Amino acid sequence: MVFLPQEVILKKRNGEILSGEDIARFIAGFAAGTVSHAQAAAFAMAVYFQGMSMDERVALTLAMRDSGTVLDWSDLDGPVADKHSTGGVGDNVSLMLAPILAAIGIYVPMISGRGLGHTGGTLDKFDSIPGYRTQPDNDLFRRVVKEAGCAIIGQTADLAPADKTLYAIRDVTGTVESISLITASILSKKLAAGLGALILDVKTGSGAFMPTLEKSQELAQSLVGVANGAGLRTGALITDMNEPLASAAGNGLEVRNAVDFLTGAHRDPRLRDVTLALCAEAALMTGKAATLDAARSLVDGVLDSGRAAEHFARMVTALGGPADFIDDMDRYLAPAPIVRDILAAEQGTVAEIDTRGVGMAVVALGGGRTMPTDSIDHRVGFDRLLGLGAKVDAGTPIARIHAADEASAADAEARLRAAYVLGGNLPSNPLIAGRIEPTTE
């Protein structure tokens, strides 16, 4: 019988439950080009409004995984694991987590994405490094994972290709925040990567796609349930995104922040706590440590010893970046033409931050995309961002802006000022708001 993709769209638009066959044929057609981008956008919108059952989510995840190659790492002599964040502002955890795990003997073949909406993308950060190949062929990818212990790359043409295109469509059609689509998008890539374990960082707060704790918990449960149901040992932490995680937001600036973190030159406290908590969970899940306390001690040790920085340097060099990048990053990370402080207009305490607004200010500077085809200026963004509870006087810097021109600088400065609220009562935002252990169901 001839497959009619519009019938699948109509069923989901009307709130019906799709069969696994319906979903598999729709996604296979999308990957083959017989389902159009317009039909995929309509499908995404229908799912956004009607949602999906757990069985539908598993079927969608597996269909997108099976649209390409599934990697096999059975030739490696250690566990294979990864982490995924649901996206935030100043969230450069992946840049430190992968080499930390590599340094304790966990292989990390990390398949990452580009910026989505107001959130920064790990691949866009690595594109700041001259020569770094975010789209290597499979042979190079495998070689770097084996030799450096980790490789952070983008989806190659044969890894979950249906998700790669649907990801871009969601970014520009107002369908990013669907729990069903987020679940399938994240997990199809991770399942295709052939992992043995996965730790998820599900964000909550003003800079998260799921701004309420209730929605973040719902997403975390969906991700853990679908992943474990598909055979991938997965746990999750729910972490705070009511303020930027790092003191920098913007691609090249976050790379600089990550290098400073790995070398010990500077470590933002909240960023350190989240990064090491996620690393400890991965160490526990893969059997590298028997308890969380032992796991935390293990990952602390390889960070402070410099071994994690060594693995990062090896990865960068093996993927085409400069051999002396860590030692001489000022030579390679181009500065923006305009760099200046943004000063507080009055005395007070930072009581609230619209973190999404900070992310959109980075986009306005050219550090993100409004269309999938947009190019990114890797020089722009903010650093020295103050966090909640910081006390300021009139004239105290609340951030430093890096801009390409005066027009974008003025616009982004206004956006950042609007995102910072002084005075009032400080909210109580636990840094780690929840933990979900792997299930066997």
Helices and strands as residue ranges (DSSP letters): H 5-13, H 20-32, H 37-50, H 54-65, E 81-85, H 93-103, E 108-112, H 122-126, H 138-148, E 150-154, H 161-171, H 179-192, E 197-204, H 213-229, E 233-240, H 251-263, H 269-285, H 292-305, H 307-318, H 329-332, E 338-343, E 348-353, H 355-362, I 363-367, E 381-383, E 391-392, E 397-403, H 406-419, E 420-422, E 432-436
